[in-house]
Amino acid sequence: KVLINKREHELAEGATLADAVAAIAAQPPFAAAVNTQFVPKTQYAQHRLHDGDSIEIISPVTGG
């Protein structure tokens, strides 16, 4: 179990950040952080998640 944007999700054993992004069907552009640490997009598929991780998937806000 992990938290994605403060909501609990259950992902398969060995899930990666890419799996978490797919679980919520995030649409680009967005940035992702695991336990408050930014993860480059090129590392999503290699970044393994652990039980209890907190993931934030953030879209930019435009305007002025």
Secondary structure, 3 states (H helix, E strand, C coil): CEEECCEEECCCCCCEHHHHHHHCCCCCCCEEEECCEEECHHHCCCCECCCCCEEEEECCCCCC
